[in-house]
Amino acid sequence: MNPTNIVQLLVLAALWGGSFLFIRVGVTDFGVAPLMALRVGIGALFLLVLLFSRRPAREAVSTMRKHAGSLLVVGILNSAAPFCLFAFAELTLSAGVTSVINATTPLWGAIVAYLWLKDRLSTLRVAGLAIGFAGVLALVWNQMATPQEAGVSPATTALAALAALGATLLYGIAASYTKRRLTGVDSLTVAAGTMTGATIVLLPFAIFWWPVAPVSTVAWGSVIALGVACTGVAYMLFFHLIAVVGPARAITVTFVIPVFGILWGAMFLGEQVSAGMVGACVIILIGTALATGVVKKLPFARAANPKPADVITLRDKT
């Protein structure tokens, strides 16, 4: 990647890392369902405008109608349900901790692909799964042992962590489902269609649980930032990176998101960053790198004819 692409990747990581900050700020006023319905609704509008500006409207609508069922399922698995689980988790957990748990998504993706699509798991990748989930346990234990806000018990903290892990599991299922059912459909159509499906699903819940009390200006700003910057602009930038550097390099953004999630939480919300939290984050990212095949060989492993590609390679992700 050239310097421009690296800057773009860092901006994307900053946007997606910022989503945990904005959820943390907005969920108290809006509640889970209304906040996430607004996020996917704004994101869907942004992506539909982008889609129709690049393709004839009739062609785009025809494609989405043809794959409507699959787009709806992916919209639930990849947006509606996990977004709500993350919002629920952030009623208790900090933005930084939640962003670190989000980094386990590729671990679940590898497990689901192995069970469903029969993708091969090498010994190194299995070791990576074990290391990654050990990091999750370390993170949750650290949070349970750290003094929390008044009224937040260790059990509540554990439940919030399980909700966040459930969200990443759904991401992993969505990835394999997309590969099975939507291969051949362009990524922009998939993004716009699934975000539209997620909006349709969450709308009734948002209306039912719409907050009675007035919503603050800060919360409204957070939801607009979530929908426009962290969803619409971020997806557009992600598609651009896929086009210019390929999906394998673009997906390395996964390893940078927790850095920004922790940074934004500390800077704007005053969240405490403990040594245990940072250590758990490092363990999770090492496990993820091994489990997803980003690192194919350990640095100290020697090959008969070592080449740069024998040490570190990147794995495509659909």
C-alpha positions as CSV (number, residue, x, y, z in Angstrom):
1,M,0.0,0.0,0.0
2,N,1.2,3.5,-0.8
3,P,1.1,6.3,1.9
4,T,-2.3,7.6,0.7
5,N,-3.8,4.1,1.1
6,I,-2.3,3.8,4.6
7,V,-3.8,7.2,5.6
8,Q,-7.2,6.1,4.2
9,L,-7.0,2.8,6.2
10,L,-6.2,4.7,9.4
11,V,-9.1,7.1,8.8
12,L,-11.4,4.1,8.3
13,A,-10.1,2.5,11.6
14,A,-10.7,5.9,13.3
15,L,-14.3,6.0,12.0
16,W,-15.1,2.5,13.0
17,G,-13.3,2.9,16.3
18,G,-15.3,6.0,16.9
19,S,-18.6,4.1,16.5
20,F,-18.1,2.7,20.0
21,L,-17.7,6.2,21.4
22,F,-20.9,7.4,19.8
23,I,-22.9,4.4,20.9
24,R,-21.7,4.9,24.4
25,V,-22.8,8.5,24.3
26,G,-26.1,8.0,22.5
27,V,-27.5,4.8,24.0
28,T,-28.4,6.3,27.4
29,D,-30.8,8.9,25.9
30,F,-32.2,6.9,23.0
31,G,-32.2,3.3,24.3
32,V,-30.9,0.4,22.3
33,A,-33.4,-0.1,19.5
34,P,-34.1,3.6,18.6
35,L,-30.4,4.4,18.5
36,M,-29.6,1.5,16.2
37,A,-32.6,2.0,14.0
38,L,-31.5,5.5,13.4
39,R,-28.0,4.4,12.7
40,V,-28.9,1.8,10.1
41,G,-31.6,4.1,8.6
42,I,-29.2,7.0,8.1
43,G,-26.5,4.5,6.8
44,A,-29.0,2.9,4.4
45,L,-30.1,6.3,3.0
46,F,-26.5,7.3,2.4
47,L,-25.6,4.0,0.8
48,L,-28.7,3.9,-1.4
49,V,-27.9,7.4,-2.7
50,L,-24.4,6.2,-3.5
51,L,-25.6,3.1,-5.1
52,F,-28.1,4.9,-7.4
53,S,-25.5,7.4,-8.3
54,R,-23.2,4.7,-9.6
55,R,-25.8,2.3,-11.2
56,P,-29.1,2.6,-13.0
57,A,-31.9,2.6,-10.3
58,R,-33.8,-0.1,-12.2
59,E,-30.8,-2.4,-12.3
60,A,-30.0,-1.8,-8.6
61,V,-33.6,-2.4,-7.4
62,S,-33.9,-5.5,-9.6
63,T,-30.7,-7.0,-8.0
64,M,-31.9,-6.3,-4.5
65,R,-35.3,-7.7,-5.2
66,K,-33.8,-10.9,-6.6
67,H,-31.8,-11.4,-3.5
68,A,-34.2,-9.8,-1.0
69,G,-34.4,-12.8,1.3
70,S,-30.7,-13.2,1.7
71,L,-30.1,-9.5,2.0
72,L,-32.7,-9.4,4.8
73,V,-31.0,-12.3,6.7
74,V,-27.6,-10.7,6.4
75,G,-29.1,-7.4,7.5
76,I,-30.3,-9.0,10.7
77,L,-27.1,-11.0,11.3
78,N,-24.6,-8.4,10.3
79,S,-26.3,-5.1,11.4
80,A,-29.6,-5.2,13.3
81,A,-28.9,-7.8,15.9
82,P,-25.2,-7.2,16.5
83,F,-25.6,-3.4,16.6
84,C,-28.3,-3.8,19.3
85,L,-26.1,-6.3,21.3
86,F,-23.2,-3.9,21.2
87,A,-25.5,-1.0,22.3
88,F,-26.8,-3.1,25.2
89,A,-23.2,-4.0,26.2
90,E,-22.2,-0.4,26.2
91,L,-24.8,0.4,28.8
92,T,-22.2,-1.3,31.1
93,L,-18.9,-1.6,29.3
94,S,-16.7,1.2,28.2
95,A,-16.2,2.1,24.5
96,G,-12.6,0.9,24.7
97,V,-13.4,-2.5,26.1
98,T,-16.2,-3.1,23.6
99,S,-14.0,-2.2,20.7
100,V,-11.4,-4.7,21.9
101,I,-14.1,-7.5,22.1
102,N,-15.1,-6.5,18.5
103,A,-11.7,-7.6,17.4
104,T,-12.7,-11.2,18.1
105,T,-15.0,-11.1,15.0
106,P,-12.4,-12.9,12.7
107,L,-12.0,-15.6,15.4
108,W,-15.7,-16.5,15.2
109,G,-15.5,-16.1,11.4
110,A,-12.8,-18.7,11.2
111,I,-14.8,-21.1,13.5
112,V,-18.0,-20.7,11.5
113,A,-16.2,-21.1,8.2
114,Y,-14.6,-24.3,9.4
115,L,-17.9,-25.8,10.7
116,W,-20.1,-24.6,7.8
117,L,-17.9,-24.1,4.8
118,K,-15.3,-26.7,5.7
119,D,-12.5,-24.2,5.5
120,R,-9.3,-25.9,6.7
121,L,-7.8,-24.9,10.1
122,S,-4.1,-25.4,10.4
123,T,-2.4,-26.1,13.8
124,L,-1.2,-22.5,13.8
125,R,-4.7,-21.2,13.2
126,V,-6.2,-23.4,16.0
127,A,-3.5,-22.1,18.3
128,G,-4.5,-18.6,17.3
129,L,-8.1,-19.3,18.2
130,A,-7.1,-20.5,21.6
131,I,-4.8,-17.5,22.2
132,G,-7.5,-15.0,21.0
133,F,-10.2,-16.4,23.3
134,A,-7.8,-16.6,26.2
135,G,-7.3,-12.8,25.7
136,V,-11.1,-12.3,25.9
137,L,-11.2,-14.2,29.2
138,A,-8.4,-12.1,30.5
139,L,-10.2,-8.9,29.4
140,V,-13.5,-9.9,31.0
141,W,-11.7,-11.0,34.2
142,N,-9.9,-7.6,34.3
143,Q,-13.2,-5.8,34.0
144,M,-14.9,-7.9,36.7
145,A,-12.0,-7.3,39.0
146,T,-11.9,-3.5,38.3
147,P,-14.2,-1.3,40.4
148,Q,-17.2,-0.4,38.3
149,E,-19.9,2.3,38.5
150,A,-22.3,2.2,41.4
151,G,-24.9,-0.6,41.0
152,V,-22.9,-2.5,38.4
153,S,-22.1,-6.0,39.6
154,P,-19.6,-8.5,38.2
155,A,-22.5,-10.5,36.9
156,T,-23.8,-7.5,35.0
157,T,-20.4,-6.9,33.5
158,A,-20.1,-10.5,32.5
159,L,-23.6,-10.4,30.8
160,A,-22.6,-7.2,28.9
161,A,-19.4,-9.0,27.7
162,L,-21.4,-12.0,26.6
163,A,-23.7,-9.7,24.6
164,A,-20.7,-8.1,22.8
165,L,-19.3,-11.6,22.1
166,G,-22.7,-12.6,20.8
167,A,-22.5,-9.7,18.4
168,T,-19.2,-10.8,17.1
169,L,-20.4,-14.4,16.7
170,L,-23.3,-13.1,14.6
171,Y,-20.8,-11.2,12.4
172,G,-18.9,-14.5,11.9
173,I,-22.1,-16.3,10.9
174,A,-23.1,-13.4,8.6
175,A,-19.7,-13.6,6.8
176,S,-20.2,-17.3,5.9
177,Y,-23.8,-16.8,5.0
178,T,-22.9,-14.0,2.7
179,K,-20.2,-16.1,1.1
180,R,-22.7,-18.9,0.6
181,R,-25.7,-16.9,-0.6
182,L,-24.5,-13.6,-2.0
183,T,-21.3,-14.5,-3.9
184,G,-21.3,-12.6,-7.2
185,V,-23.4,-9.7,-5.9
186,D,-21.3,-6.5,-5.7
187,S,-20.4,-5.3,-2.3
188,L,-22.1,-1.9,-2.5
189,T,-25.5,-3.5,-3.4
190,V,-25.0,-5.9,-0.5
191,A,-24.2,-3.1,1.9
192,A,-27.1,-0.9,0.8
193,G,-29.6,-3.9,0.7
194,T,-28.6,-5.3,4.1
195,M,-28.7,-1.9,5.8
196,T,-32.1,-1.3,4.3
197,G,-33.3,-4.7,5.6
198,A,-31.9,-3.9,9.0
199,T,-33.8,-0.6,9.0
200,I,-37.1,-2.4,8.2
201,V,-36.5,-4.9,11.0
202,L,-35.6,-2.4,13.7
203,L,-38.2,0.3,12.8
204,P,-41.1,-1.3,14.8
205,F,-38.9,-1.8,17.9
206,A,-37.7,1.8,17.6
207,I,-41.2,3.2,17.5
208,F,-42.4,1.0,20.4
209,W,-39.4,1.9,22.6
210,W,-38.9,5.5,21.5
211,P,-37.7,7.5,24.5
212,V,-40.4,9.5,26.4
213,A,-37.9,12.0,27.8
214,P,-36.4,14.6,25.5
215,V,-33.2,13.5,23.8
216,S,-30.2,15.7,24.3
217,T,-28.4,17.6,21.5
218,V,-25.2,15.6,22.2
219,A,-27.1,12.3,21.7
220,W,-28.6,13.5,18.4
221,G,-25.1,14.5,17.3
222,S,-23.9,11.0,18.2
223,V,-26.5,9.2,16.2
224,I,-26.0,11.4,13.2
225,A,-22.2,10.8,13.4
226,L,-22.9,7.0,13.7
227,G,-25.1,7.0,10.6
228,V,-23.2,9.3,8.4
229,A,-19.6,9.0,9.4
230,C,-19.3,5.6,11.0
231,T,-21.6,3.8,8.6
232,G,-22.1,5.6,5.3
233,V,-18.7,7.3,4.9
234,A,-16.9,4.4,6.4
235,Y,-18.5,1.8,4.1
236,M,-17.7,4.1,1.1
237,L,-14.1,4.3,2.2
238,F,-13.9,0.6,2.8
239,F,-15.2,-0.2,-0.7
240,H,-12.6,2.2,-2.2
241,L,-9.8,0.4,-0.4
242,I,-11.1,-2.9,-1.5
243,A,-11.0,-1.6,-5.1
244,V,-7.5,-0.1,-5.0
245,V,-5.6,-2.4,-2.6
246,G,-7.7,-5.6,-2.5
247,P,-9.9,-7.1,0.2
248,A,-7.0,-8.8,2.1
249,R,-5.2,-5.6,2.7
250,A,-8.4,-3.7,3.4
251,I,-9.4,-6.1,6.1
252,T,-6.3,-5.4,8.1
253,V,-8.3,-2.4,9.5
254,T,-9.6,-5.0,12.0
255,F,-6.2,-4.8,13.9
256,V,-6.3,-1.0,14.2
257,I,-9.9,-0.4,15.3
258,P,-9.3,-1.3,19.0
259,V,-6.5,1.3,19.1
260,F,-8.8,4.1,18.2
261,G,-11.7,2.7,20.3
262,I,-9.5,2.8,23.4
263,L,-8.0,6.2,22.4
264,W,-11.4,7.9,21.7
265,G,-12.9,6.5,24.9
266,A,-9.9,7.8,27.0
267,M,-9.8,11.2,25.3
268,F,-13.5,12.1,25.2
269,L,-15.1,10.1,27.9
270,G,-12.3,9.9,30.4
271,E,-12.3,6.1,30.4
272,Q,-9.6,4.4,32.4
273,V,-7.1,2.3,30.4
274,S,-5.5,-0.3,32.6
275,A,-2.4,-2.4,31.9
276,G,-4.5,-5.5,32.0
277,M,-6.9,-4.2,29.4
278,V,-4.0,-3.3,27.0
279,G,-2.4,-6.7,27.6
280,A,-5.6,-8.5,26.8
281,C,-6.0,-6.4,23.7
282,V,-2.5,-7.4,22.5
283,I,-3.3,-11.1,23.2
284,I,-6.5,-11.0,21.2
285,L,-4.9,-9.3,18.2
286,I,-2.0,-11.8,18.2
287,G,-4.6,-14.7,18.3
288,T,-6.6,-13.0,15.6
289,A,-3.6,-12.6,13.3
290,L,-2.8,-16.3,13.7
291,A,-6.3,-17.6,13.4
292,T,-7.2,-15.7,10.3
293,G,-4.0,-16.6,8.5
294,V,-2.6,-13.0,8.4
295,V,0.5,-14.6,9.9
296,K,1.3,-17.9,8.2
297,K,4.5,-18.8,10.0
298,L,6.0,-17.9,13.3
299,P,8.9,-15.4,13.0
300,F,11.4,-18.0,14.3
301,A,10.3,-20.8,11.9
302,R,12.8,-21.5,9.2
303,A,11.9,-22.7,5.7
304,A,14.2,-24.5,3.3
305,N,14.3,-21.5,0.9
306,P,12.9,-18.6,3.0
307,K,11.1,-15.9,1.1
308,P,9.3,-12.8,2.3
309,A,6.0,-14.4,1.4
310,D,6.9,-17.4,3.7
311,V,6.9,-15.2,6.8
312,I,3.8,-13.0,6.5
313,T,0.9,-13.3,4.1
314,L,-2.6,-11.9,4.0
315,R,-5.8,-13.8,3.6
316,D,-8.7,-12.7,1.6
317,K,-12.0,-12.2,3.4
318,T,-15.3,-12.3,1.5
